[in-house]
């Protein structure tokens, strides 16, 4: 990965025109793009470090520096995502923009006839349809897309009395949900946006704290989901969870009638 990361940065540095970043392009240049010294200065790193990075040496680039590189070289969204993946870093800046991308999340879930909702990286519901709102009593029926307090699935699960009455086999589902979330976080659990969420859940819920400290991990594979709805009675669905190609950090969750 180090070699691929270095080659990717070098090629895009050479494709970045000096005038595009406010530099004069006069003088003789080996490449029409930026010199290493120029890119290093713009990103507030040393030329030696950038040279090592481009040579594929095992040096570590922080998310902040990677963000500077992406901004200076005017990388597209796809190129920026690729850069961070090569460096094995979490791009929290890109995540902050996932709640309002070009993708029309509301239109996606509204086109689905069964309960469906979309979760962002920290499992806030950012879009849902009417069947999901009708099903999730105490969560999506009270949430608003414009509210400053996000409709977080984990907060609902561990902080709402409605969840315990709505979700059949709550203890087993709660255990699995925490294991799925830990697997989702991976090694980024100590960084934002996860750290603050985990700290609050740990502080507010002894049950979450206990389950989180077991370090269990499970894939969000779906399966049978049962709900004891206050007006519709016992409902059973088959859950399917998909990542969207246009916004890979979000999840589309659908509940299909069995």
Order of alpha helices (4+ residues) and beta strands (2+ residues): alpha-alpha-alpha-alpha-alpha-alpha-alpha-beta-beta-alpha-beta-alpha-alpha-alpha-alpha-alpha-beta-beta-beta
